[in-house]
Amino acid sequence: MRLCLALLCALASPIVLIAQAPPAAATPAATADTIRTSTQIVVLDVSVTGADGVAVTHLKAGDFAVLENGAPQHVDHFEEHTEASSGPSTQTVPRMPAGTYTNFSQVPDDGPLNVILLDTLNTPMASQMVVRQKMIAFLEKMKPNQHVAIFGLSRRLYLLQGFTSDPALLRAGLQGKRSKSKQSPVLAEPLGTQTVSDQLTESMGNVPGAAELAANLQQFEAVVASDQLRTRVLLTLTALNQMARYLNGLNGRKNLIWMSGSFPLNVLPDGDLKDPFAAVMSMENEFRETTNLLARSQVAVYPVDARGLFAAPMMDASNSLSQYGRNPARLNKDTQTFFTNTAQEHSTMLEMAEATGGKAFVNTNDLTGAVDSAFHAGANYYTLVYSPTNRDWNGKYRKIVVRATSGIKYTLTYRRGYYADDPSYKHLDHDSTAATKTAGVSIDPLNAAMQRGAPDPTQILFKAKIVPNGTSDKIAEGSVVAGKVKPPYRNFTIYIASSVNDFDFQLQPDGTRISGARFATVVYDPDGQPMTLFSQNAQAKITPAAFQQMSQSGVQYQEQISVPMKGEYFLRIGLKDNLSGKVGAIEIPVSVIPAAAPVSATK
């Protein structure tokens, strides 16, 4: 919090307005090194409870022993966090000049941040309604000074309510139109539901060729179901990656309470298909990347099975059981499939919790109790920081063991390891996640961050000064019409400034540095349809003298955007460091921009 605020204060002075001049592109030398602003450290948040399940407090650094792959590690930094120490922030956001905005998020000086994620993509409609009712009941009794944000997940991640400790605002976010239950377009029908192949078998009986046709149709249905599941997993992992980028810029521990109905990672071979391997799917590598990103962002995940205790859907009275009458073995197979799928889904939840230092809640109808337990566990913990003695960053998994040295039998909850990625390469974000590569789709982190209503990622902290430039029948230079838009336009110049510490630079043998960034602005209507947009990649070869000046004045950029004259619109402004993959973005209603924002005298 203090570091982010210091950077924001440094940027709160008037922006030095500079003309946009696309710098010459340069190719990094083979021997170039990447300069980064952080060292390779491991941050561990450890929750400690006694035999009675109550949090153990007042332990010291010497009460813990940390091992990495069996090798003892020296704890360089140690902090204790408790619910009692949590409170409102004592720091305020610096006042921005008129027409200037920032993606800085004010968070408490101490105490964790809690995020409730309502997952409609992976949750049946009936369970969604139950979750919503129980979360409203939980917020009515929420303890004071608990800082909570609420997100929704359908085909994309969207913000329902930003961080606040006001229960009334949180309840309003849950009761709003956007939080209502909705049918998932990619959630499979429950086992026992009659399929087209079932209906075909029932109607055609022993007609010659019917069995072959039904078998082909059954395999087609399995492949379609596998593709739907792959899409569901891809959308979920992309949203969780986006969530990690958003939370990465906020100091301290973040607790993600993920209310979800199901999330399997694998589809096993089916011996009843003509080709048992036709629908096989595994996304373990993509899952690893996501959990690694969440852990690096100091996010502990608490998955909660929104279905609670539930019976096999084949026994539901709404399902036709005629297919089981014709084929009794089918009932046994579907029953076994149900238990296998449920075990896999719970295993995924448990694995994600263990990988990030959280806890999974499955097979319980006490959803409010699960959330309360997650809040409590996430508020009482110790932070241990160490620099690994093993400097071989080979990408292999390293197992972490934390023990209490007192000999007392405590229960310690923490992330159990990490992948030793080379710090000289991108390690926080990538131009496309492994999940999107597997699916044959390329999704840039900035593209996800630029969605209308998405959370404002804070990996790059920046401010944007928006200056009106009058009206015109011509679109501004660099802007592109993306929707059904007609002139006249309101034209704006956007001046962006960010700290040099949020970017990576490749040092060249001659002392210069190579840097690259992508800048984008999209104008949306209230329905999330893009109207106009600006996007440009900028590369620069920076001399030592210019870098010294940049270190003091920040990274600066100028762009122009056109907004339709009539109607309500929103500006979504973002940028991405091409070397590290870090992103920052902010959304601003055009209606709040002053009609005549003053231009700095330093222009």
VOFIDREN-23043 format. One record per residue (C-alpha): x, y, z. Coordinates in steps of 0.1 Angstrom, whole numbers. Layout:
BEGIN
[[X,Y,Z]]
...
END
This chain:
BEGIN
[[0,0,0]]
[[27,25,10]]
[[48,18,-21]]
[[18,22,-44]]
[[8,54,-27]]
[[44,68,-30]]
[[44,61,-67]]
[[10,77,-71]]
[[22,108,-52]]
[[52,110,-76]]
[[28,110,-105]]
[[3,134,-90]]
[[22,164,-102]]
[[12,179,-136]]
[[20,157,-166]]
[[47,170,-189]]
[[27,170,-222]]
[[47,154,-250]]
[[40,150,-286]]
[[34,115,-299]]
[[63,105,-321]]
[[65,68,-328]]
[[101,58,-320]]
[[122,36,-342]]
[[119,-1,-336]]
[[150,-19,-325]]
[[159,-55,-322]]
[[174,-66,-289]]
[[209,-79,-291]]
[[214,-116,-283]]
[[235,-107,-253]]
[[210,-83,-239]]
[[200,-86,-202]]
[[166,-77,-189]]
[[166,-52,-160]]
[[139,-58,-135]]
[[129,-39,-104]]
[[125,-69,-81]]
[[146,-98,-68]]
[[136,-134,-68]]
[[119,-140,-34]]
[[92,-163,-21]]
[[63,-149,-1]]
[[45,-174,21]]
[[13,-166,40]]
[[9,-192,67]]
[[-23,-198,87]]
[[-18,-216,120]]
[[-46,-232,140]]
[[-46,-253,172]]
[[-63,-286,179]]
[[-95,-267,186]]
[[-94,-250,152]]
[[-88,-215,167]]
[[-61,-193,151]]
[[-28,-193,170]]
[[-14,-158,174]]
[[18,-142,188]]
[[43,-166,172]]
[[77,-153,162]]
[[100,-160,132]]
[[120,-185,152]]
[[88,-205,157]]
[[89,-215,121]]
[[113,-237,100]]
[[111,-234,62]]
[[124,-260,39]]
[[126,-259,1]]
[[132,-293,-15]]
[[145,-303,19]]
[[170,-275,21]]
[[166,-250,51]]
[[158,-214,41]]
[[165,-183,61]]
[[134,-161,67]]
[[144,-126,57]]
[[111,-109,67]]
[[84,-119,91]]
[[50,-103,99]]
[[19,-113,119]]
[[-16,-104,107]]
[[-47,-107,128]]
[[-83,-97,126]]
[[-77,-73,155]]
[[-51,-54,135]]
[[-74,-50,105]]
[[-89,-16,101]]
[[-98,12,77]]
[[-70,28,56]]
[[-53,58,72]]
[[-39,69,39]]
[[-58,89,13]]
[[-56,90,-25]]
[[-38,122,-36]]
[[-62,146,-52]]
[[-60,145,-90]]
[[-62,176,-111]]
[[-94,182,-130]]
[[-97,157,-159]]
[[-70,134,-145]]
[[-78,98,-135]]
[[-58,69,-120]]
[[-62,31,-117]]
[[-48,33,-82]]
[[-70,14,-57]]
[[-72,25,-21]]
[[-68,-5,2]]
[[-64,-9,40]]
[[-29,-4,55]]
[[-33,-39,71]]
[[-57,-67,69]]
[[-65,-89,39]]
[[-87,-82,9]]
[[-116,-106,3]]
[[-130,-113,-31]]
[[-163,-132,-36]]
[[-165,-147,-71]]
[[-200,-158,-81]]
[[-194,-183,-109]]
[[-225,-187,-131]]
[[-204,-203,-159]]
[[-199,-235,-139]]
[[-229,-235,-116]]
[[-264,-249,-122]]
[[-293,-223,-121]]
[[-308,-237,-89]]
[[-275,-235,-70]]
[[-269,-200,-83]]
[[-301,-188,-66]]
[[-292,-205,-33]]
[[-258,-189,-33]]
[[-271,-155,-40]]
[[-296,-157,-11]]
[[-270,-170,13]]
[[-245,-144,4]]
[[-270,-116,10]]
[[-277,-132,44]]
[[-240,-134,52]]
[[-234,-97,43]]
[[-262,-87,67]]
[[-241,-101,96]]
[[-206,-93,82]]
[[-181,-81,108]]
[[-169,-45,105]]
[[-137,-35,87]]
[[-138,-65,64]]
[[-128,-53,29]]
[[-148,-71,2]]
[[-152,-70,-35]]
[[-178,-90,-55]]
[[-172,-103,-91]]
[[-193,-123,-114]]
[[-182,-149,-140]]
[[-203,-158,-171]]
[[-185,-159,-204]]
[[-163,-131,-190]]
[[-152,-117,-156]]
[[-171,-86,-145]]
[[-171,-64,-114]]
[[-203,-62,-93]]
[[-189,-41,-64]]
[[-154,-28,-58]]
[[-136,-31,-24]]
[[-156,-17,4]]
[[-164,-25,40]]
[[-200,-11,37]]
[[-225,-41,38]]
[[-252,-19,21]]
[[-231,-14,-10]]
[[-222,-51,-11]]
[[-258,-61,-8]]
[[-267,-37,-36]]
[[-241,-53,-58]]
[[-256,-87,-51]]
[[-292,-75,-57]]
[[-284,-57,-90]]
[[-295,-67,-124]]
[[-261,-80,-134]]
[[-259,-104,-105]]
[[-291,-123,-113]]
[[-290,-160,-120]]
[[-284,-170,-156]]
[[-282,-203,-175]]
[[-246,-213,-185]]
[[-243,-217,-223]]
[[-216,-243,-219]]
[[-226,-263,-188]]
[[-235,-299,-197]]
[[-269,-314,-191]]
[[-271,-335,-159]]
[[-264,-372,-163]]
[[-297,-391,-170]]
[[-310,-364,-194]]
[[-322,-380,-226]]
[[-299,-372,-255]]
[[-306,-373,-292]]
[[-289,-407,-295]]
[[-312,-420,-267]]
[[-343,-408,-285]]
[[-330,-423,-317]]
[[-324,-457,-301]]
[[-359,-455,-285]]
[[-377,-446,-317]]
[[-359,-469,-341]]
[[-355,-500,-320]]
[[-342,-529,-340]]
[[-343,-512,-374]]
[[-313,-523,-394]]
[[-284,-498,-392]]
[[-300,-481,-362]]
[[-273,-493,-338]]
[[-245,-480,-360]]
[[-262,-447,-365]]
[[-268,-443,-327]]
[[-232,-452,-320]]
[[-219,-426,-344]]
[[-243,-400,-329]]
[[-232,-409,-294]]
[[-196,-403,-302]]
[[-205,-370,-318]]
[[-223,-360,-286]]
[[-193,-369,-265]]
[[-169,-349,-287]]
[[-193,-319,-285]]
[[-195,-322,-247]]
[[-157,-324,-245]]
[[-154,-292,-266]]
[[-179,-274,-245]]
[[-160,-284,-214]]
[[-127,-272,-229]]
[[-144,-239,-237]]
[[-157,-237,-201]]
[[-123,-244,-186]]
[[-106,-219,-210]]
[[-130,-192,-200]]
[[-126,-199,-163]]
[[-88,-200,-164]]
[[-87,-168,-184]]
[[-109,-151,-159]]
[[-88,-163,-130]]
[[-57,-151,-148]]
[[-74,-117,-152]]
[[-83,-117,-116]]
[[-47,-124,-106]]
[[-35,-95,-127]]
[[-61,-72,-111]]
[[-51,-82,-76]]
[[-14,-83,-82]]
[[-10,-45,-78]]
[[-27,-45,-44]]
[[-4,-51,-14]]
[[-8,-79,10]]
[[-28,-111,11]]
[[-59,-115,-11]]
[[-85,-142,-3]]
[[-106,-154,-33]]
[[-138,-171,-23]]
[[-148,-189,-55]]
[[-185,-200,-54]]
[[-186,-226,-82]]
[[-206,-257,-91]]
[[-181,-278,-110]]
[[-147,-275,-126]]
[[-131,-307,-139]]
[[-98,-306,-157]]
[[-98,-340,-174]]
[[-121,-361,-196]]
[[-111,-398,-194]]
[[-114,-424,-222]]
[[-149,-438,-226]]
[[-150,-475,-235]]
[[-186,-473,-247]]
[[-176,-451,-277]]
[[-164,-464,-310]]
[[-132,-444,-304]]
[[-127,-444,-266]]
[[-102,-415,-269]]
[[-122,-392,-292]]
[[-133,-369,-263]]
[[-102,-372,-241]]
[[-91,-339,-226]]
[[-66,-328,-201]]
[[-57,-292,-191]]
[[-34,-298,-162]]
[[-6,-276,-176]]
[[-30,-247,-180]]
[[-42,-252,-145]]
[[-6,-251,-132]]
[[0,-218,-150]]
[[-31,-203,-134]]
[[-24,-214,-99]]
[[12,-202,-102]]
[[0,-168,-113]]
[[-24,-166,-84]]
[[3,-176,-59]]
[[27,-150,-73]]
[[0,-124,-68]]
[[-4,-135,-32]]
[[-39,-147,-38]]
[[-52,-176,-16]]
[[-82,-194,-32]]
[[-110,-208,-12]]
[[-132,-228,-36]]
[[-168,-235,-23]]
[[-189,-261,-40]]
[[-221,-241,-45]]
[[-241,-273,-50]]
[[-236,-283,-13]]
[[-247,-319,-6]]
[[-264,-333,-37]]
[[-276,-366,-50]]
[[-270,-383,-83]]
[[-290,-364,-110]]
[[-301,-396,-126]]
[[-325,-401,-97]]
[[-342,-368,-102]]
[[-379,-372,-108]]
[[-377,-347,-138]]
[[-355,-371,-158]]
[[-369,-398,-180]]
[[-356,-433,-170]]
[[-367,-451,-201]]
[[-331,-454,-214]]
[[-322,-473,-182]]
[[-352,-497,-187]]
[[-338,-506,-221]]
[[-303,-507,-208]]
[[-299,-514,-171]]
[[-261,-514,-174]]
[[-264,-478,-184]]
[[-276,-468,-150]]
[[-246,-484,-133]]
[[-223,-467,-158]]
[[-239,-433,-153]]
[[-238,-437,-115]]
[[-201,-446,-117]]
[[-195,-416,-140]]
[[-213,-393,-115]]
[[-191,-403,-86]]
[[-160,-401,-108]]
[[-168,-366,-121]]
[[-177,-354,-86]]
[[-144,-367,-72]]
[[-125,-350,-100]]
[[-143,-317,-95]]
[[-136,-318,-58]]
[[-100,-328,-64]]
[[-95,-297,-86]]
[[-109,-275,-59]]
[[-87,-291,-33]]
[[-56,-289,-56]]
[[-62,-252,-63]]
[[-66,-244,-26]]
[[-34,-263,-17]]
[[-14,-247,-45]]
[[-24,-212,-33]]
[[-26,-216,4]]
[[-64,-216,7]]
[[-89,-242,17]]
[[-117,-260,-2]]
[[-152,-264,12]]
[[-171,-293,-4]]
[[-200,-315,7]]
[[-215,-289,29]]
[[-248,-270,28]]
[[-235,-244,52]]
[[-223,-220,25]]
[[-224,-189,47]]
[[-204,-208,73]]
[[-178,-217,46]]
[[-175,-181,36]]
[[-172,-169,72]]
[[-145,-196,78]]
[[-126,-184,47]]
[[-128,-148,59]]
[[-115,-157,93]]
[[-87,-180,81]]
[[-76,-153,56]]
[[-75,-126,83]]
[[-52,-145,108]]
[[-19,-155,93]]
[[19,-149,92]]
[[39,-137,63]]
[[73,-153,58]]
[[96,-140,30]]
[[128,-158,20]]
[[153,-157,-9]]
[[158,-193,-22]]
[[193,-207,-17]]
[[190,-226,-50]]
[[196,-201,-78]]
[[190,-226,-106]]
[[158,-212,-122]]
[[151,-243,-143]]
[[113,-241,-142]]
[[110,-273,-121]]
[[86,-276,-92]]
[[100,-269,-58]]
[[83,-283,-27]]
[[79,-261,3]]
[[75,-274,39]]
[[69,-252,68]]
[[71,-266,103]]
[[64,-253,138]]
[[96,-256,159]]
[[79,-257,192]]
[[68,-293,188]]
[[32,-284,195]]
[[8,-300,170]]
[[-4,-271,150]]
[[-22,-272,116]]
[[-3,-250,91]]
[[-20,-239,59]]
[[2,-224,31]]
[[10,-230,-5]]
[[30,-262,-9]]
[[54,-252,-36]]
[[61,-232,-68]]
[[77,-235,-102]]
[[112,-220,-104]]
[[107,-200,-135]]
[[137,-181,-148]]
[[133,-145,-135]]
[[150,-132,-168]]
[[119,-142,-187]]
[[82,-132,-184]]
[[69,-149,-154]]
[[38,-131,-143]]
[[18,-128,-175]]
[[21,-140,-211]]
[[9,-128,-245]]
[[-14,-158,-244]]
[[-20,-183,-216]]
[[-12,-219,-221]]
[[-49,-225,-220]]
[[-55,-203,-250]]
[[-26,-219,-269]]
[[-40,-253,-263]]
[[-74,-242,-276]]
[[-58,-226,-306]]
[[-68,-191,-295]]
[[-45,-162,-287]]
[[-58,-139,-260]]
[[-36,-110,-251]]
[[-38,-100,-214]]
[[-44,-64,-224]]
[[-74,-75,-246]]
[[-89,-92,-215]]
[[-82,-61,-194]]
[[-99,-38,-220]]
[[-133,-55,-217]]
[[-162,-32,-207]]
[[-168,-34,-170]]
[[-138,-56,-163]]
[[-117,-50,-131]]
[[-90,-24,-135]]
[[-57,-43,-134]]
[[-30,-24,-114]]
[[2,-42,-123]]
[[11,-9,-140]]
[[0,21,-120]]
[[-7,51,-141]]
[[-27,83,-145]]
[[-44,96,-176]]
[[-51,133,-182]]
[[-80,137,-207]]
[[-82,170,-226]]
[[-112,178,-249]]
[[-102,190,-283]]
[[-136,202,-296]]
[[-158,186,-322]]
[[-153,175,-357]]
[[-169,156,-386]]
[[-137,137,-390]]
[[-124,110,-367]]
[[-92,118,-348]]
[[-59,106,-362]]
[[-52,71,-350]]
[[-88,64,-340]]
[[-107,36,-358]]
[[-145,33,-361]]
[[-155,-1,-346]]
[[-193,2,-346]]
[[-223,19,-363]]
[[-211,54,-356]]
[[-219,86,-375]]
[[-203,121,-371]]
[[-200,145,-355]]
[[-174,134,-329]]
[[-160,148,-297]]
[[-123,145,-298]]
[[-100,140,-268]]
[[-63,139,-263]]
[[-51,115,-236]]
[[-18,120,-218]]
[[-6,89,-200]]
[[21,88,-173]]
[[34,58,-153]]
[[64,50,-131]]
[[94,35,-149]]
[[95,9,-121]]
[[65,-8,-136]]
[[84,-16,-169]]
[[112,-39,-179]]
[[141,-28,-201]]
[[166,-49,-221]]
[[201,-36,-215]]
[[223,-35,-247]]
[[261,-38,-249]]
[[264,-1,-259]]
[[246,9,-227]]
[[212,17,-243]]
[[180,1,-233]]
[[152,-14,-254]]
[[116,-11,-243]]
[[83,-18,-258]]
[[47,-11,-248]]
[[12,-13,-262]]
[[-13,14,-256]]
[[-51,11,-262]]
[[-83,30,-257]]
[[-118,18,-265]]
[[-150,38,-265]]
[[-179,16,-253]]
[[-217,22,-253]]
[[-237,12,-221]]
[[-243,-23,-236]]
[[-206,-30,-240]]
[[-204,-25,-277]]
[[-172,-8,-290]]
[[-178,24,-310]]
[[-143,36,-317]]
[[-108,25,-306]]
[[-71,34,-306]]
[[-43,8,-304]]
[[-6,11,-311]]
[[26,-7,-302]]
[[55,17,-293]]
[[91,6,-292]]
[[121,27,-282]]
[[159,25,-279]]
[[167,47,-249]]
[[201,63,-243]]
[[215,63,-207]]
[[208,101,-204]]
[[172,96,-216]]
[[167,67,-192]]
[[180,88,-163]]
[[154,115,-172]]
[[127,89,-176]]
[[134,76,-142]]
[[125,110,-128]]
[[96,120,-151]]
[[81,86,-157]]
[[70,68,-189]]
[[48,91,-209]]
[[26,87,-239]]
[[1,107,-259]]
[[-29,95,-280]]
[[-61,108,-295]]
[[-96,93,-295]]
[[-130,103,-309]]
[[-163,98,-291]]
[[-197,100,-309]]
[[-214,133,-301]]
[[-248,118,-290]]
[[-253,92,-264]]
[[-237,78,-232]]
[[-202,63,-236]]
[[-173,50,-215]]
[[-135,53,-221]]
[[-115,22,-214]]
[[-78,31,-213]]
[[-51,6,-209]]
[[-14,-2,-215]]
[[9,-32,-214]]
[[46,-37,-210]]
[[56,-60,-238]]
[[86,-74,-220]]
[[70,-84,-187]]
[[34,-88,-199]]
[[22,-65,-170]]
[[-10,-45,-177]]
[[-29,-16,-163]]
[[-63,-2,-173]]
[[-90,22,-161]]
[[-126,29,-172]]
[[-140,64,-172]]
[[-176,76,-180]]
[[-173,103,-207]]
[[-199,123,-188]]
[[-175,130,-159]]
[[-148,145,-181]]
[[-147,183,-176]]
[[-158,202,-207]]
[[-127,223,-207]]
[[-100,205,-187]]
[[-70,229,-183]]
[[-39,221,-202]]
[[-6,222,-183]]
[[16,253,-189]]
[[45,230,-196]]
[[31,220,-230]]
END
